[in-house]
Amino acid sequence: MSSKDNAAISKLAKVFRKLGANDPEGWAKSQVSEGIPQLARFAFLKAAWQEIVDDADASWISSDVEEYEQRPDAPYSGAGRALKRMKQLGVNENDIVDLVRAKQANLLFNFCSLLDGASIPEFMEEIESQVAWVLMNIPESGVEEPKAIGGLLESVLETDPSGREMRPRPESPKRKT
């Protein structure tokens, strides 16, 4: 690798590190040496993970229940009703968070699989050659051509903010069952 490439990797690795990537040098090296838009890929996945409930935060549960109680016929109020029932049955909030988080992460994985073209819905089999989706990285400068961001599903688990790649959290003796 040239000194120019090494400098580019070092500079890019600092950006990945600042964004919280687990392997900033690996992401940067891949972008520089393979031409894969890893920064755009990582940024998309990091933003997507921020939409998934944090495994350390259950405050949304009471908020959803309150919203249901105030507006029981509103869109999405069924979640608040179900959460209220779960709480009445004594379901531990950590278990609720784990369930919701797992389902949201699974949706993200499936969505990325759809964008990557790795999964084709049955209804599309006849029109597969006529319809496709892609996430694009559009450079600010206008000098470079837009580049498709692929391989998203490969990094969904790797970018899990908990660092556990969606594996169950360790059991704690204080945790209710």
Summary of the structure (lengths in Angstrom):
residues: 177
radius of gyration: 20.5
end to end distance: 54.1
largest distance: 63.3
contacts: 414
relative contact order: 0.12
helix: 55%
strand: 3%
